[in-house]
Amino acid sequence: MLRKLLLVPAFLASILTGAAPAFAQATIDPTRAIGLTPDQIVWKKGVNNDTAWPIGDPKTPGACLELIRWHPTYFSRPHYHPQARYAVVLSGTWWVSTSNVYDPDNNTVPFPAGSVITDLVGGVHYDGAKPATGDATIAIFMECPLSAVPAEKK
């Protein structure tokens, strides 16, 4: 017991200096759980946003998880989905509107990291990121296939 207590200060010091001690490499049984670390998630880079689908396929029926990183000044146009979608803001501030009139400067509400939003079935909305708050990364869980119906009122 005393030997273990004497090792604690060295362990804590190694963490603070970034030199963590080596631990035995455990593995996860892929027949029981599937895990992805951030470096294993494949992002499709875009001018307006970046997307990744770590779970499911947006064109195939079934559960899906979309990660979307909105770049500042880009917003989707008013639309709705025929299925509910459940979102968590992972980083940044996500700006969301439930109006069918496109006006990101005056019709959007900020949702900071940690916020949870549900897009209800048929609920018109649009969303994106503003320069004042930078990129926003969102995780959206839904049933696929993904589809959107335009709903902008001009």
Secondary structure as UniProt FT lines:
FT   HELIX           2..16
FT   TURN            17..18
FT   TURN            30..32
FT   HELIX           38..40
FT   STRAND          49..55
FT   TURN            58..59
FT   STRAND          62..70
FT   STRAND          79..80
FT   STRAND          85..91
FT   STRAND          93..97
FT   TURN            104..106
FT   STRAND          109..112
FT   TURN            113..114
FT   STRAND          116..119
FT   TURN            121..122
FT   STRAND          125..129
FT   TURN            131..133
FT   STRAND          136..144
FT   STRAND          149..150
//
